[in-house]
Amino acid sequence: MPESSAVPAARPAPSAPVELSAEDAKLVVLARGARARVGAVEGAAVRDQDGRTYAAASVALPSLALTALQLAVASAVAAGASRLEAAVVVTEASTLDGAGHAAVRDLAADAPIHVAAPDGTVLGTVAE
């Protein structure tokens, strides 16, 4: 998927792994489930300002390509979320995709984005 000028090309690398809160650990479970359900490359989950959660898997169609994090953020916005508290992406990549990062930052400049391996091991957190 070609990157537009509105999406940063940078792929933030996660910091060292951190101990997750129970709420953030739940996001890992939801993201893993979304990924496994459809055999997607990525799964993601976000929590909004009211504690509601949204999970999604990556979409790759001839006419539409979305990262799991983009779709989870879009689902939250479509349900009325105006801010995100935290996000998780489960992926085999070692960095966070620029488009997903940008989508989260549209709603929260400081929400942690935890990056986890497919087995649920947290690889690190992107805080900027």
C-alpha positions as CSV (number, residue, x, y, z in Angstrom):
1,M,0.0,0.0,0.0
2,P,1.6,3.3,-1.0
3,E,2.0,5.7,1.8
4,S,0.4,9.1,1.4
5,S,2.1,12.3,2.5
6,A,-0.3,12.5,5.5
7,V,1.0,9.3,6.9
8,P,4.5,9.3,8.4
9,A,6.9,7.0,6.7
10,A,8.8,6.4,10.0
11,R,8.3,3.0,11.6
12,P,8.7,3.7,15.4
13,A,10.6,1.0,17.1
14,P,9.2,-0.1,20.5
15,S,11.1,0.5,23.7
16,A,12.0,-2.3,26.1
17,P,9.1,-4.5,27.2
18,V,7.1,-3.2,30.2
19,E,4.7,-4.8,32.7
20,L,1.2,-4.3,31.4
21,S,-1.8,-3.3,33.5
22,A,-4.7,-5.8,33.5
23,E,-6.6,-3.5,31.1
24,D,-3.7,-3.4,28.6
25,A,-3.2,-7.2,29.0
26,K,-6.8,-7.6,28.0
27,L,-6.0,-5.6,24.8
28,V,-3.3,-8.2,24.0
29,V,-5.8,-11.0,24.3
30,L,-8.4,-9.2,22.1
31,A,-5.8,-8.4,19.4
32,R,-4.5,-12.0,19.4
33,G,-8.1,-13.2,19.0
34,A,-8.8,-10.9,16.1
35,R,-5.7,-12.0,14.3
36,A,-6.2,-15.7,14.9
37,R,-9.9,-15.6,13.9
38,V,-9.2,-14.8,10.3
39,G,-5.5,-15.8,10.0
40,A,-4.5,-12.2,9.4
41,V,-1.0,-10.8,9.4
42,E,-1.8,-8.5,12.3
43,G,-4.4,-8.0,15.0
44,A,-4.9,-4.9,17.1
45,A,-7.1,-3.6,19.9
46,V,-7.7,-0.2,21.4
47,R,-9.4,1.2,24.5
48,D,-11.2,4.5,24.4
49,Q,-11.8,7.2,27.0
50,D,-14.8,5.3,28.4
51,G,-13.0,2.0,28.7
52,R,-14.7,0.5,25.7
53,T,-12.5,-1.8,23.6
54,Y,-12.3,-2.4,19.8
55,A,-10.4,-5.2,18.1
56,A,-9.6,-5.7,14.5
57,A,-7.4,-7.6,12.0
58,S,-5.6,-6.3,9.0
59,V,-7.5,-6.1,5.8
60,A,-5.9,-6.8,2.4
61,L,-8.3,-6.5,-0.5
62,P,-7.6,-5.4,-4.1
63,S,-9.4,-2.1,-3.4
64,L,-8.7,-1.6,0.3
65,A,-5.7,-2.2,2.5
66,L,-5.8,-1.3,6.2
67,T,-3.5,-2.2,9.1
68,A,-5.2,-3.8,12.1
69,L,-4.4,-0.7,14.1
70,Q,-6.0,1.6,11.5
71,L,-9.2,-0.5,11.5
72,A,-9.4,-0.7,15.3
73,V,-9.0,3.1,15.6
74,A,-11.6,3.6,12.8
75,S,-14.0,1.3,14.7
76,A,-13.6,3.3,17.8
77,V,-14.2,6.6,16.1
78,A,-17.2,5.2,14.3
79,A,-18.6,4.2,17.7
80,G,-18.1,7.8,19.0
81,A,-14.7,7.6,20.7
82,S,-12.9,10.9,20.9
83,R,-9.8,9.8,22.7
84,L,-7.8,6.6,23.1
85,E,-6.2,5.4,26.4
86,A,-4.1,2.6,25.0
87,A,-3.5,0.4,21.9
88,V,-1.9,-3.0,21.2
89,V,-0.8,-4.5,17.9
90,V,0.1,-8.1,17.6
91,T,2.4,-8.7,14.7
92,E,5.5,-10.6,13.5
93,A,7.2,-7.3,12.6
94,S,9.7,-5.8,15.0
95,T,8.4,-2.2,14.4
96,L,5.1,-0.4,14.4
97,D,3.7,0.5,11.1
98,G,3.6,4.3,10.4
99,A,0.0,4.3,9.3
100,G,-1.3,2.6,12.5
101,H,0.9,4.8,14.6
102,A,-0.5,7.9,12.9
103,A,-4.1,6.7,13.4
104,V,-3.6,6.3,17.2
105,R,-1.8,9.7,17.4
106,D,-4.8,11.4,15.7
107,L,-6.7,10.6,18.9
108,A,-4.0,10.5,21.6
109,A,-0.6,12.1,21.6
110,D,0.5,10.1,24.6
111,A,-1.4,6.8,24.6
112,P,1.0,3.8,24.9
113,I,1.0,1.5,21.8
114,H,2.2,-1.9,22.9
115,V,3.7,-4.2,20.3
116,A,3.4,-7.9,20.9
117,A,4.5,-11.1,19.2
118,P,1.8,-13.5,17.9
119,D,2.3,-15.6,21.1
120,G,1.3,-12.5,23.2
121,T,4.8,-11.7,24.4
122,V,5.1,-7.9,24.7
123,L,8.1,-6.7,22.6
124,G,7.9,-3.1,23.7
125,T,5.9,0.1,23.8
126,V,5.9,3.1,21.6
127,A,5.1,6.2,23.7
128,E,5.7,9.1,21.3
